[in-house]
Amino acid sequence: MEYLVANVDHLKFDIEIALDEQYGALPLPFTGMDKSTAAVCQFYPRGACNKGGSCPFRHVRGDRTIVCKHWLRGLCKKGDQCEFLHEYDMSKMPECYFYSRFNACHNKECPFLHIDPETKVRDCPWYDRGFCRHGPICRHRHVRRVLCMAYLAGFCPDGTTCKFMHPRFELPAIQDMQPKEGKKVMITCHFCGESGHKAVYCNKMPAEVREAQMRQELEGGGPHQHNYHMNMHNGPPPRGPQKPLEEVTCYKCGTKGHYANKCPKGHLAFLSHAGSGSTASNQNPGYRR
């Protein structure tokens, strides 16, 4: 049947010309109105739209490659100033958070992209040069390839379509400090003041002080309770005469003979203290609250 009907590709109706030329399109009353449901302006990609912000159609820029997830729900307030794409394109949808985070998405109609984590791992530049010191624990991908002998000799006629590996001999960029990781933390010894080691491994610290500090850490007291051992220049901090244990009153249980941090009744000692106080008030009839 299609061979019997004449070709009508060269014919255009008046309605088609009116839609292409945007006849009858009135400018917006004021700029900043919601145009999420409007059509795309045909003149803006060519730079021929003279209505500017008053254009009733959407101005879509070509540098936007990811669909706005707020626009999909009708909640984007930026309009044409949004840095994301206001167009329903499945190939430009943002990555699915659940699939990228948990490697699983249970939504059968998920509109977001499910990208395989293996495809996001880039090739190791050091392994491509010949050797990677990280070996099998490297976070980049190690792909074993066969070296192209023609390219190694000086010229390969196949060029980029060659099935063998064309090695690159430039050194990769060293990325010791990335912006997301922040600055590096420099370890400083609190005993000698030099950087590069901790006070526990300082070779200038006396052996008996090091043993006492390590013993204190094993007991669970931590290194901060004996900082005076680690600073021999200023000397130990002065301490006054300690009270005998017979005069020390525990504020947890109210009894004498020990400190609160060594109370034998534990963290519920205040209950026994309250119980003893109520008993004493019951025994004393003249006690009034």
Secondary structure, 3 states (H helix, E strand, C coil): CCCCCCCCCCCCCHHHHHHHHCCCCCCCCCCCCCCCCCCECCCCCCCCCCCHHHCCCECCCCCCCCECHHHHCCCCCCHHHCCCECCCCHHHCCECHHHHHHCCCCCCCCCCECCCHHHHCCECHHHHHCCCCCHHHCCCECCCCCECHHHHHCCCCCHHHCCCECCCCCCCCCCCCCCCCCCCCCCECCCCCCECCCHHHCCCCCHHHHHHHHHHHHHCCCHHHHHHHHCCCCCCCCCCCCCCHHHCECCCCCCECCCHHHCCCHHHHHHHHHHHHHHHHHHCCCCCC
